[in-house]
Amino acid sequence: MTPLVSIITPCYNGEKKAIKFLNSVLEQTYKNIEFIIVNDGSTDKSSIICDKYKQIDSRVKVIHKSNEGVSASRNLGITLANGEFIMFMDSDDTMEYDTVEYLYSLINKYEADVVCCNAKMYKGGILKSDININEEIKVYNNDEIISEYSKNGLFLHAVWNKLYSKRLLEKNKFNENIAYAEDALFNFNILSDSKRLVKSNLPKYNYFINEIENAI
């Protein structure tokens, strides 16, 4: 059987996007996943929708807690994750149907610690980024990783376009005391401990900019 991949998302007041987001994860071609949704004190119907999906699909796990922010929610998800590999998603976004399968194929082929893909950027429902259709793969080892992080930070700062080996996350967590750039600090620590990073230019993630202020 293929390795288990844990997909973690914080959830806070985003019922309008919930169904589209949930379906994009559960319809992945890579089936051996667990989908950990941390309900961070939602006050709308998003928690109810997530609970319904939990009843429908045994791969869905929903944890309810008081509001503490995205970093605390992600850290709790890491603690509960059983997967050999871990992904993070923002809950107002979606993935292409083969995203998990594609990222796993790269991490397996290149024996990497972290792999990342590009993303389609949407604002107001309008695509704002170019789409690459010809695959380009770049492999970075050891010191090359931090050098690339410094030169191409915007691509590497985000956590939602990556598949991580779980062993790296066992000692590197999100800093719950900062409200901004927590992704960048997290990735710097992760990549500092990584022996190999693989980057693909293919846009396998759909990122929606400022469409919902308090998204699930």
C-alpha positions as CSV (number, residue, x, y, z in Angstrom):
1,M,0.0,0.0,0.0
2,T,1.2,3.5,-0.7
3,P,2.3,5.6,2.3
4,L,-0.3,7.5,4.3
5,V,-0.4,11.2,3.6
6,S,-1.9,13.5,6.3
7,I,-3.5,16.7,5.0
8,I,-4.0,19.3,7.8
9,T,-6.2,22.5,7.7
10,P,-7.3,25.0,10.3
11,C,-11.0,25.7,10.1
12,Y,-12.6,29.1,11.0
13,N,-15.9,30.5,9.7
14,G,-15.9,29.7,6.0
15,E,-19.1,27.7,5.3
16,K,-19.4,29.3,1.8
17,K,-16.2,27.6,0.7
18,A,-16.4,24.4,2.8
19,I,-18.0,22.0,0.3
20,K,-15.7,22.9,-2.6
21,F,-12.6,22.6,-0.5
22,L,-13.6,19.3,1.1
23,N,-14.4,17.7,-2.2
24,S,-11.1,18.8,-3.8
25,V,-9.3,16.8,-1.1
26,L,-11.5,13.8,-0.9
27,E,-11.6,13.4,-4.7
28,Q,-7.8,13.1,-5.0
29,T,-6.5,10.3,-7.2
30,Y,-4.1,9.4,-4.3
31,K,-6.5,7.6,-1.9
32,N,-4.4,6.7,1.1
33,I,-4.9,10.0,2.9
34,E,-6.2,11.2,6.3
35,F,-7.8,14.7,6.3
36,I,-7.4,16.4,9.6
37,I,-9.6,19.5,10.0
38,V,-9.0,21.5,13.2
39,N,-12.1,23.6,13.9
40,D,-10.6,26.7,15.5
41,G,-13.7,27.9,17.3
42,S,-16.0,28.5,14.3
43,T,-19.3,30.2,15.0
44,D,-20.9,29.6,11.6
45,K,-22.0,26.3,9.9
46,S,-18.6,25.3,8.7
47,S,-18.1,23.0,11.7
48,I,-21.4,21.3,11.0
49,I,-20.5,20.8,7.3
50,C,-17.2,19.2,8.3
51,D,-18.8,16.9,10.8
52,K,-21.2,15.7,8.1
53,Y,-18.2,14.8,5.8
54,K,-16.7,13.0,8.7
55,Q,-19.7,10.7,8.8
56,I,-19.6,10.2,5.1
57,D,-15.8,9.5,4.7
58,S,-13.8,7.7,7.4
59,R,-10.6,9.5,6.2
60,V,-11.9,12.8,7.6
61,K,-11.1,13.7,11.2
62,V,-12.5,16.8,12.8
63,I,-11.2,18.3,16.0
64,H,-13.1,21.1,17.7
65,K,-11.4,23.5,20.0
66,S,-11.5,27.2,21.1
67,N,-10.1,29.8,18.9
68,E,-6.3,30.1,19.1
69,G,-5.2,30.9,15.6
70,V,-3.8,29.1,12.6
71,S,-0.4,28.2,14.1
72,A,-1.9,26.5,17.1
73,S,-4.3,24.6,14.9
74,R,-1.6,23.4,12.5
75,N,0.6,22.3,15.5
76,L,-2.3,20.3,16.9
77,G,-2.8,18.7,13.5
78,I,0.9,17.7,13.3
79,T,0.6,16.1,16.7
80,L,-2.4,14.0,15.7
81,A,-1.2,13.1,12.2
82,N,-0.4,9.5,11.5
83,G,0.9,10.0,8.0
84,E,4.5,9.4,6.8
85,F,4.1,12.7,4.9
86,I,2.2,15.8,5.7
87,M,0.6,18.6,3.7
88,F,-1.1,21.8,4.8
89,M,-4.0,23.6,3.0
90,D,-5.7,26.9,3.5
91,S,-9.4,26.1,3.7
92,D,-10.6,28.6,1.1
93,D,-8.4,27.0,-1.5
94,T,-8.5,23.9,-3.7
95,M,-6.1,21.4,-5.1
96,E,-6.0,19.8,-8.6
97,Y,-7.4,16.3,-8.6
98,D,-3.9,14.7,-8.8
99,T,-1.9,17.0,-6.5
100,V,-1.1,14.6,-3.8
101,E,-0.3,11.8,-6.2
102,Y,2.0,14.2,-8.1
103,L,3.9,15.5,-5.1
104,Y,4.3,12.0,-3.7
105,S,5.7,10.8,-7.0
106,L,8.4,13.5,-6.7
107,I,9.3,12.9,-3.1
108,N,9.6,9.2,-3.9
109,K,11.5,9.5,-7.2
110,Y,14.1,12.0,-5.8
111,E,14.2,10.7,-2.2
112,A,13.5,14.2,-1.1
113,D,12.6,15.6,2.3
114,V,10.3,18.3,0.9
115,V,8.7,18.8,-2.5
116,C,6.8,21.8,-3.7
117,C,4.7,22.8,-6.7
118,N,3.6,26.1,-8.2
119,A,0.1,27.5,-7.8
120,K,-2.6,29.3,-9.7
121,M,-3.4,32.6,-8.1
122,Y,-7.0,33.9,-8.2
123,K,-8.4,37.2,-7.0
124,G,-12.1,37.9,-7.2
125,G,-12.5,34.6,-9.0
126,I,-10.1,35.8,-11.8
127,L,-6.9,34.0,-12.6
128,K,-4.0,36.3,-11.9
129,S,-1.0,34.1,-12.7
130,D,0.6,32.5,-15.7
131,I,0.1,28.7,-16.1
132,N,3.0,26.5,-16.9
133,I,2.2,23.3,-18.9
134,N,5.8,22.1,-19.5
135,E,7.2,20.5,-16.4
136,E,10.5,21.8,-15.1
137,I,12.0,20.1,-12.1
138,K,14.8,21.5,-9.9
139,V,16.6,19.6,-7.2
140,Y,18.5,21.3,-4.4
141,N,20.8,19.6,-1.9
142,N,22.0,20.8,1.6
143,D,23.4,24.3,1.5
144,E,21.7,25.0,-1.9
145,I,18.3,24.9,-0.3
146,I,18.8,27.9,2.0
147,S,20.5,29.8,-0.8
148,E,17.4,29.2,-3.0
149,Y,15.1,30.1,-0.1
150,S,16.8,33.5,0.2
151,K,16.6,34.2,-3.6
152,N,13.2,32.8,-4.3
153,G,11.4,33.3,-0.9
154,L,7.9,33.9,-2.1
155,F,7.7,30.5,-3.7
156,L,9.2,28.7,-0.7
157,H,7.7,30.6,2.2
158,A,4.1,29.2,1.8
159,V,3.3,25.9,3.4
160,W,0.2,25.1,1.2
161,N,2.2,24.0,-1.9
162,K,4.4,21.4,-0.3
163,L,4.6,17.8,0.8
164,Y,6.8,17.3,3.9
165,S,8.5,14.2,5.4
166,K,6.9,14.0,8.8
167,R,10.2,13.4,10.6
168,L,11.2,17.0,9.9
169,L,8.0,18.3,11.6
170,E,8.6,16.3,14.8
171,K,11.1,18.9,16.1
172,N,10.0,21.9,14.0
173,K,6.6,23.5,14.8
174,F,4.8,26.7,14.0
175,N,5.6,29.6,16.4
176,E,2.3,30.4,18.1
177,N,3.5,33.7,19.4
178,I,3.7,35.5,16.0
179,A,0.7,36.5,13.9
180,Y,2.5,37.2,10.6
181,A,5.0,35.4,8.4
182,E,4.6,32.2,10.5
183,D,4.9,30.2,7.3
184,A,8.2,31.8,6.4
185,L,9.8,31.1,9.8
186,F,8.4,27.5,9.8
187,N,9.8,26.8,6.4
188,F,13.2,28.3,7.1
189,N,13.5,25.9,10.1
190,I,12.3,22.9,8.1
191,L,14.5,23.6,5.1
192,S,17.5,24.2,7.3
193,D,17.1,20.6,8.4
194,S,16.4,19.2,4.9
195,K,18.9,17.3,2.8
196,R,17.0,17.5,-0.5
197,L,14.4,19.8,-1.8
198,V,12.5,19.3,-5.1
199,K,10.7,22.1,-6.9
200,S,8.2,21.7,-9.7
201,N,6.9,24.6,-11.8
202,L,3.5,22.9,-12.5
203,P,0.5,24.7,-10.8
204,K,-1.1,21.9,-8.7
205,Y,-2.6,24.2,-6.1
206,N,-5.3,26.9,-6.4
207,Y,-4.8,29.8,-4.1
208,F,-7.6,32.4,-3.7
209,I,-6.4,35.8,-2.6
210,N,-8.6,37.7,-0.1
211,E,-11.8,36.2,-1.2
212,I,-13.0,35.4,2.3
213,E,-11.6,37.2,5.2
214,N,-12.3,34.5,7.8
215,A,-12.0,31.4,5.7
216,I,-12.4,27.9,7.0
